[in-house]
Amino acid sequence: MFQETIVQINNGAAVAELSDALTKVVAAVRETGKSGSISLTLKVAPASKGNTDVLLVESQVKTKLPEPERGMTIFYATDNNLLVRNDPKQQMLPLRVVEFDQQPRELREVKTNAQ
């Protein structure tokens, strides 16, 4: 009975949504190696007060996709509560790029008296 009923909810839209959700969860599980889930909630209510022979069925599909690992970034807080990447309490070194135009020299082999 359930299989026949679920196919008829929203003219098959619930089954299509479940199928799409399953595809997304499977892809995310394969990508992350973590578990995911799908939840189907069916809300059944009478169509009108006092008449329980006519019922309204509402479906809701929820997915919980596994989250990929996220890295962390170090920031420093300034006196104005802003986040910056360089420590404002540490002096900056005057680093610069040095151009080097000299061609590499040929390596020489050194012979040793091995015993």
C-alpha positions in Angstrom: 0.0 0.0 0.0 2.8 2.4 0.8 4.5 2.1 -2.6 1.2 2.8 -4.3 0.4 5.8 -2.1 3.9 7.4 -2.3 3.8 7.4 -6.1 0.5 9.3 -6.1 1.6 12.1 -3.7 1.8 15.3 -5.7 1.4 13.3 -8.9 4.8 11.6 -8.4 6.7 14.8 -7.4 7.6 13.3 -4.0 9.1 10.2 -5.5 11.1 12.3 -8.0 12.3 14.6 -5.2 13.4 11.5 -3.2 15.2 10.1 -6.2 17.0 13.4 -6.8 17.9 13.7 -3.1 19.3 10.2 -3.1 21.5 10.9 -6.1 22.9 14.0 -4.3 23.5 12.2 -1.0 25.3 9.4 -2.8 27.5 11.8 -4.7 28.4 13.7 -1.5 29.1 10.6 0.5 31.4 9.3 -2.3 33.2 12.7 -2.5 33.7 13.2 1.3 33.8 9.6 2.6 31.3 10.7 5.3 27.7 9.7 5.9 24.6 11.6 4.7 20.9 11.0 5.1 17.5 11.6 3.6 14.3 12.1 5.6 10.8 11.9 4.2 8.0 13.4 6.4 4.4 12.8 5.5 1.8 15.1 7.2 -1.7 13.7 7.1 -4.6 15.9 8.1 -8.3 16.0 7.6 -9.5 18.1 4.7 -12.2 19.7 6.8 -13.3 19.7 10.4 -15.5 16.9 11.4 -14.9 14.8 8.2 -12.1 12.3 8.6 -12.9 10.4 5.4 -11.1 13.0 3.2 -7.5 13.5 4.0 -4.7 15.8 2.8 -1.2 14.4 2.6 1.7 16.7 2.5 5.3 15.5 1.8 8.6 17.0 2.8 12.0 15.7 1.8 15.1 16.8 3.7 18.6 15.8 3.0 21.6 16.1 5.2 24.7 16.2 3.0 28.1 15.4 4.5 30.2 18.5 4.9 33.7 18.5 3.3 36.7 19.2 5.6 37.3 22.8 5.9 40.7 24.3 6.7 41.4 27.0 9.3 43.1 30.3 8.8 45.1 32.2 11.4 44.2 35.9 11.9 45.4 38.5 14.4 43.1 41.0 16.0 44.0 44.7 15.8 43.3 47.3 18.5 40.2 48.3 16.4 39.0 44.7 16.5 39.7 44.1 12.8 41.1 40.7 11.6 44.5 40.9 9.7 46.8 38.2 8.5 50.1 39.7 9.8 50.7 40.2 13.5 50.3 44.0 14.1 52.6 43.7 17.2 55.5 42.3 15.2 57.8 44.4 13.2 57.8 43.9 9.5 61.0 42.7 7.9 62.1 44.7 4.7 62.0 41.6 2.5 62.3 42.1 -1.3 62.7 40.0 -4.4 66.3 39.8 -5.7 66.8 39.4 -9.4 69.4 36.8 -10.4 70.6 36.9 -14.0 73.7 34.7 -13.8 73.5 31.5 -15.7 74.0 28.3 -13.7 77.5 26.9 -13.8 78.5 23.5 -15.0 78.9 21.0 -12.1 82.4 19.6 -11.6 83.0 16.1 -10.4 85.5 15.7 -7.6 87.4 12.4 -7.4 88.3 11.1 -4.0 90.6 8.2 -3.0 88.1 5.7 -1.7 89.5 2.8 0.2 
